[in-house]
Amino acid sequence: MFAARLCSRVAVARPLIQPLAAVQPVFGVRSFQTTAIKADESLEQASKFIGAGCATVGVAGSGAGIGTVFGSLVEGYARNPSLKTQLFSYCVLGFALSEAMGLFCLMIAFLILFAL
């Protein structure tokens, strides 16, 4: 009786390999594309905002530079008041260069936002 059950199970068992006609293709068929893919505008806008934010980091450095320049001016006045005119001319030059770097960073940020 045990042998009869064993034989019946073997006879009823399904084959392990499916026929090729029943197999579904894993990848879809792709046609040749001749037109450019248009990027999503929201992704482009987000990229502009991120780039402009990164470009404005230099404005903070400009503010720190201006503070350092005028702090050094006050320190120089305290040490030697007779060099007031020479120290002030150096201070104005340092202020102009530091402010120019900040304005260049701001200009690049605006170019990223509005010109691209």
CNS distance restraints for C-alpha pairs under 8 A (distance, minus, plus):
assign (resid   1 and name CA) (resid   5 and name CA) 6.52 0.50 0.50
assign (resid   2 and name CA) (resid   6 and name CA) 6.32 0.50 0.50
assign (resid   3 and name CA) (resid   7 and name CA) 6.18 0.50 0.50
assign (resid   4 and name CA) (resid   8 and name CA) 6.19 0.50 0.50
assign (resid   5 and name CA) (resid   9 and name CA) 6.25 0.50 0.50
assign (resid   6 and name CA) (resid  10 and name CA) 6.42 0.50 0.50
assign (resid   7 and name CA) (resid  11 and name CA) 6.26 0.50 0.50
assign (resid   8 and name CA) (resid  12 and name CA) 6.24 0.50 0.50
assign (resid   9 and name CA) (resid  13 and name CA) 6.03 0.50 0.50
assign (resid  18 and name CA) (resid  22 and name CA) 6.87 0.50 0.50
assign (resid  18 and name CA) (resid  23 and name CA) 7.47 0.50 0.50
assign (resid  19 and name CA) (resid  23 and name CA) 7.23 0.50 0.50
assign (resid  39 and name CA) (resid  43 and name CA) 7.60 0.50 0.50
assign (resid  39 and name CA) (resid  44 and name CA) 7.36 0.50 0.50
assign (resid  40 and name CA) (resid  44 and name CA) 6.55 0.50 0.50
assign (resid  41 and name CA) (resid  45 and name CA) 6.09 0.50 0.50
assign (resid  42 and name CA) (resid  46 and name CA) 6.11 0.50 0.50
assign (resid  43 and name CA) (resid  47 and name CA) 6.14 0.50 0.50
assign (resid  44 and name CA) (resid  48 and name CA) 6.30 0.50 0.50
assign (resid  45 and name CA) (resid  49 and name CA) 6.38 0.50 0.50
assign (resid  46 and name CA) (resid  50 and name CA) 6.24 0.50 0.50
assign (resid  47 and name CA) (resid  51 and name CA) 6.09 0.50 0.50
assign (resid  48 and name CA) (resid  52 and name CA) 6.05 0.50 0.50
assign (resid  48 and name CA) (resid 112 and name CA) 6.15 0.50 0.50
assign (resid  48 and name CA) (resid 113 and name CA) 5.70 0.50 0.50
assign (resid  49 and name CA) (resid  53 and name CA) 6.07 0.50 0.50
assign (resid  49 and name CA) (resid 113 and name CA) 6.91 0.50 0.50
assign (resid  50 and name CA) (resid  54 and name CA) 6.24 0.50 0.50
assign (resid  51 and name CA) (resid  55 and name CA) 6.18 0.50 0.50
assign (resid  51 and name CA) (resid 109 and name CA) 7.30 0.50 0.50
assign (resid  51 and name CA) (resid 112 and name CA) 6.94 0.50 0.50
assign (resid  52 and name CA) (resid  56 and name CA) 6.32 0.50 0.50
assign (resid  52 and name CA) (resid 108 and name CA) 7.54 0.50 0.50
assign (resid  52 and name CA) (resid 109 and name CA) 4.33 0.50 0.50
assign (resid  52 and name CA) (resid 110 and name CA) 7.07 0.50 0.50
assign (resid  52 and name CA) (resid 112 and name CA) 6.02 0.50 0.50
assign (resid  52 and name CA) (resid 113 and name CA) 6.44 0.50 0.50
assign (resid  53 and name CA) (resid  57 and name CA) 6.90 0.50 0.50
assign (resid  53 and name CA) (resid 109 and name CA) 7.20 0.50 0.50
assign (resid  55 and name CA) (resid 105 and name CA) 5.71 0.50 0.50
assign (resid  55 and name CA) (resid 106 and name CA) 7.04 0.50 0.50
assign (resid  55 and name CA) (resid 108 and name CA) 6.55 0.50 0.50
assign (resid  55 and name CA) (resid 109 and name CA) 5.34 0.50 0.50
assign (resid  56 and name CA) (resid  60 and name CA) 7.58 0.50 0.50
assign (resid  56 and name CA) (resid 105 and name CA) 5.66 0.50 0.50
assign (resid  56 and name CA) (resid 106 and name CA) 5.72 0.50 0.50
assign (resid  56 and name CA) (resid 109 and name CA) 6.23 0.50 0.50
assign (resid  57 and name CA) (resid  61 and name CA) 7.09 0.50 0.50
assign (resid  57 and name CA) (resid 105 and name CA) 7.71 0.50 0.50
assign (resid  58 and name CA) (resid  62 and name CA) 6.30 0.50 0.50
assign (resid  58 and name CA) (resid 101 and name CA) 7.37 0.50 0.50
assign (resid  58 and name CA) (resid 102 and name CA) 5.81 0.50 0.50
assign (resid  58 and name CA) (resid 105 and name CA) 5.71 0.50 0.50
assign (resid  59 and name CA) (resid  63 and name CA) 6.41 0.50 0.50
assign (resid  59 and name CA) (resid 101 and name CA) 7.62 0.50 0.50
assign (resid  59 and name CA) (resid 102 and name CA) 4.39 0.50 0.50
assign (resid  59 and name CA) (resid 103 and name CA) 7.25 0.50 0.50
assign (resid  59 and name CA) (resid 105 and name CA) 6.37 0.50 0.50
assign (resid  59 and name CA) (resid 106 and name CA) 6.91 0.50 0.50
assign (resid  60 and name CA) (resid  64 and name CA) 6.37 0.50 0.50
assign (resid  60 and name CA) (resid 102 and name CA) 7.63 0.50 0.50
assign (resid  61 and name CA) (resid  65 and name CA) 6.10 0.50 0.50
assign (resid  61 and name CA) (resid 102 and name CA) 7.34 0.50 0.50
assign (resid  62 and name CA) (resid  66 and name CA) 6.20 0.50 0.50
assign (resid  62 and name CA) (resid  98 and name CA) 5.31 0.50 0.50
assign (resid  62 and name CA) (resid  99 and name CA) 5.88 0.50 0.50
assign (resid  62 and name CA) (resid 101 and name CA) 6.48 0.50 0.50
assign (resid  62 and name CA) (resid 102 and name CA) 4.99 0.50 0.50
assign (resid  63 and name CA) (resid  67 and name CA) 6.29 0.50 0.50
assign (resid  63 and name CA) (resid  98 and name CA) 7.87 0.50 0.50
assign (resid  63 and name CA) (resid  99 and name CA) 7.76 0.50 0.50
assign (resid  63 and name CA) (resid 102 and name CA) 7.78 0.50 0.50
assign (resid  64 and name CA) (resid  68 and name CA) 6.24 0.50 0.50
assign (resid  65 and name CA) (resid  69 and name CA) 6.19 0.50 0.50
assign (resid  65 and name CA) (resid  95 and name CA) 7.84 0.50 0.50
assign (resid  65 and name CA) (resid  98 and name CA) 5.98 0.50 0.50
assign (resid  66 and name CA) (resid  70 and name CA) 6.33 0.50 0.50
assign (resid  66 and name CA) (resid  94 and name CA) 7.52 0.50 0.50
assign (resid  66 and name CA) (resid  95 and name CA) 5.60 0.50 0.50
assign (resid  66 and name CA) (resid  98 and name CA) 6.23 0.50 0.50
assign (resid  66 and name CA) (resid  99 and name CA) 7.29 0.50 0.50
assign (resid  67 and name CA) (resid  71 and name CA) 5.98 0.50 0.50
assign (resid  68 and name CA) (resid  72 and name CA) 6.08 0.50 0.50
assign (resid  69 and name CA) (resid  73 and name CA) 6.29 0.50 0.50
assign (resid  69 and name CA) (resid  91 and name CA) 6.12 0.50 0.50
assign (resid  69 and name CA) (resid  94 and name CA) 6.31 0.50 0.50
assign (resid  69 and name CA) (resid  95 and name CA) 6.66 0.50 0.50
assign (resid  70 and name CA) (resid  74 and name CA) 6.33 0.50 0.50
assign (resid  70 and name CA) (resid  91 and name CA) 6.67 0.50 0.50
assign (resid  71 and name CA) (resid  75 and name CA) 6.29 0.50 0.50
assign (resid  72 and name CA) (resid  76 and name CA) 6.00 0.50 0.50
assign (resid  73 and name CA) (resid  77 and name CA) 6.20 0.50 0.50
assign (resid  73 and name CA) (resid  87 and name CA) 6.49 0.50 0.50
assign (resid  73 and name CA) (resid  88 and name CA) 7.05 0.50 0.50
assign (resid  73 and name CA) (resid  91 and name CA) 6.39 0.50 0.50
assign (resid  74 and name CA) (resid  78 and name CA) 6.28 0.50 0.50
assign (resid  75 and name CA) (resid  79 and name CA) 6.36 0.50 0.50
assign (resid  76 and name CA) (resid  80 and name CA) 6.07 0.50 0.50
assign (resid  76 and name CA) (resid  81 and name CA) 7.48 0.50 0.50
assign (resid  76 and name CA) (resid  87 and name CA) 7.11 0.50 0.50
assign (resid  77 and name CA) (resid  81 and name CA) 4.78 0.50 0.50
assign (resid  77 and name CA) (resid  82 and name CA) 7.99 0.50 0.50
assign (resid  77 and name CA) (resid  83 and name CA) 7.38 0.50 0.50
assign (resid  77 and name CA) (resid  84 and name CA) 6.35 0.50 0.50
assign (resid  77 and name CA) (resid  87 and name CA) 7.77 0.50 0.50
assign (resid  80 and name CA) (resid  84 and name CA) 7.75 0.50 0.50
assign (resid  83 and name CA) (resid  87 and name CA) 5.99 0.50 0.50
assign (resid  84 and name CA) (resid  88 and name CA) 6.06 0.50 0.50
assign (resid  85 and name CA) (resid  89 and name CA) 6.28 0.50 0.50
assign (resid  86 and name CA) (resid  90 and name CA) 6.44 0.50 0.50
assign (resid  87 and name CA) (resid  91 and name CA) 6.08 0.50 0.50
assign (resid  88 and name CA) (resid  92 and name CA) 6.19 0.50 0.50
assign (resid  89 and name CA) (resid  93 and name CA) 6.30 0.50 0.50
assign (resid  90 and name CA) (resid  94 and name CA) 6.14 0.50 0.50
assign (resid  91 and name CA) (resid  95 and name CA) 6.05 0.50 0.50
assign (resid  92 and name CA) (resid  96 and name CA) 6.10 0.50 0.50
assign (resid  93 and name CA) (resid  97 and name CA) 6.28 0.50 0.50
assign (resid  94 and name CA) (resid  98 and name CA) 6.07 0.50 0.50
assign (resid  95 and name CA) (resid  99 and name CA) 5.94 0.50 0.50
assign (resid  96 and name CA) (resid 100 and name CA) 5.98 0.50 0.50
assign (resid  97 and name CA) (resid 101 and name CA) 6.43 0.50 0.50
assign (resid  98 and name CA) (resid 102 and name CA) 6.58 0.50 0.50
assign (resid  99 and name CA) (resid 103 and name CA) 6.19 0.50 0.50
assign (resid 100 and name CA) (resid 104 and name CA) 6.07 0.50 0.50
assign (resid 101 and name CA) (resid 105 and name CA) 6.35 0.50 0.50
assign (resid 102 and name CA) (resid 106 and name CA) 6.29 0.50 0.50
assign (resid 103 and name CA) (resid 107 and name CA) 5.99 0.50 0.50
assign (resid 104 and name CA) (resid 108 and name CA) 6.24 0.50 0.50
assign (resid 105 and name CA) (resid 109 and name CA) 6.32 0.50 0.50
assign (resid 106 and name CA) (resid 110 and name CA) 6.33 0.50 0.50
assign (resid 107 and name CA) (resid 111 and name CA) 6.17 0.50 0.50
assign (resid 108 and name CA) (resid 112 and name CA) 6.17 0.50 0.50
assign (resid 109 and name CA) (resid 113 and name CA) 6.29 0.50 0.50
assign (resid 110 and name CA) (resid 114 and name CA) 5.93 0.50 0.50
assign (resid 110 and name CA) (resid 115 and name CA) 7.59 0.50 0.50
assign (resid 111 and name CA) (resid 115 and name CA) 4.94 0.50 0.50
assign (resid 111 and name CA) (resid 116 and name CA) 6.87 0.50 0.50
assign (resid 112 and name CA) (resid 116 and name CA) 5.65 0.50 0.50
